[in-house]
Amino acid sequence: MAQTMAEHLIEQGIERGKAQGIKQGETQAKQEVILKMIRLRFDSVPESVTSQITQIRSHSRLDALVENVLTAQTLDEIDLQNRDG
């Protein structure tokens, strides 16, 4: 049975929505892991740090932050600025 153009467009929209939802979920999970790592390593997370981390959407930037948290000796050593895109 052939799909109508409207059905096809609806299906495409649903698939795009699913993909976007998955990516947002992955981003949020990475952000939460970073915040938990900071909390475990430095006992607390200042609201300004939480705000900065939750604004980052780049997965490569979030991955770099995981490494920064693991190697930083102080909270100030964690490079939260998005200098590398």
C-alpha positions as CSV (number, residue, x, y, z in Angstrom):
1,M,0.0,0.0,0.0
2,A,1.4,3.3,-1.0
3,Q,2.0,6.1,1.5
4,T,0.5,9.5,0.9
5,M,2.8,12.5,0.8
6,A,1.3,13.7,4.1
7,E,2.0,10.3,5.7
8,H,5.5,10.3,4.5
9,L,6.2,13.8,5.8
10,I,4.7,12.8,9.2
11,E,6.9,9.7,9.4
12,Q,10.0,11.8,8.5
13,G,9.0,14.3,11.2
14,I,8.6,11.5,13.8
15,E,12.0,10.0,12.9
16,R,13.7,13.4,13.2
17,G,12.0,14.0,16.5
18,K,13.2,10.6,17.8
19,A,16.8,11.3,16.7
20,Q,16.8,14.8,18.2
21,G,15.4,13.4,21.5
22,I,18.1,10.7,21.6
23,K,20.8,13.3,21.1
24,Q,19.4,15.6,23.8
25,G,19.2,12.6,26.1
26,E,22.9,11.8,25.4
27,T,23.9,15.4,26.0
28,Q,22.0,15.6,29.3
29,A,23.6,12.3,30.4
30,K,27.1,13.6,29.7
31,Q,26.4,16.8,31.5
32,E,25.1,14.9,34.6
33,V,28.2,12.6,34.6
34,I,30.5,15.6,34.5
35,L,28.6,17.3,37.4
36,K,28.7,14.1,39.4
37,M,32.4,13.7,38.8
38,I,33.0,17.3,40.0
39,R,30.8,16.7,43.1
40,L,32.7,13.5,44.0
41,R,36.1,15.1,43.3
42,F,35.6,18.5,44.8
43,D,32.7,18.0,47.2
44,S,30.4,20.5,45.7
45,V,29.5,22.2,42.4
46,P,29.0,26.0,42.4
47,E,25.8,27.1,40.6
48,S,27.9,29.0,38.1
49,V,29.7,25.8,37.1
50,T,26.4,23.9,36.8
51,S,25.0,26.6,34.6
52,Q,28.0,26.6,32.3
53,I,28.1,22.9,31.9
54,T,24.3,22.6,31.2
55,Q,24.7,25.1,28.4
56,I,27.3,23.0,26.6
57,R,25.7,21.0,23.7
58,S,28.8,19.8,21.9
59,H,29.6,16.1,22.7
60,S,33.2,16.6,21.9
61,R,33.4,19.5,24.3
62,L,31.7,17.5,27.0
63,D,34.1,14.6,26.4
64,A,37.0,16.9,26.8
65,L,35.5,18.2,30.1
66,V,35.5,14.6,31.4
67,E,39.2,14.5,30.9
68,N,39.7,17.9,32.4
69,V,37.8,16.9,35.6
70,L,39.9,13.7,35.9
71,T,43.2,15.6,35.6
72,A,42.4,18.9,37.4
73,Q,43.8,19.4,40.9
74,T,41.4,22.2,41.6
75,L,38.0,23.3,40.4
76,D,39.6,26.3,38.9
77,E,41.7,24.1,36.6
78,I,38.7,22.8,34.8
79,D,38.5,24.7,31.5
80,L,34.8,25.5,31.2
81,Q,35.3,27.9,28.4
82,N,34.4,26.7,25.0
83,R,37.6,27.7,23.3
84,D,37.9,24.7,21.0
85,G,34.4,24.7,19.6
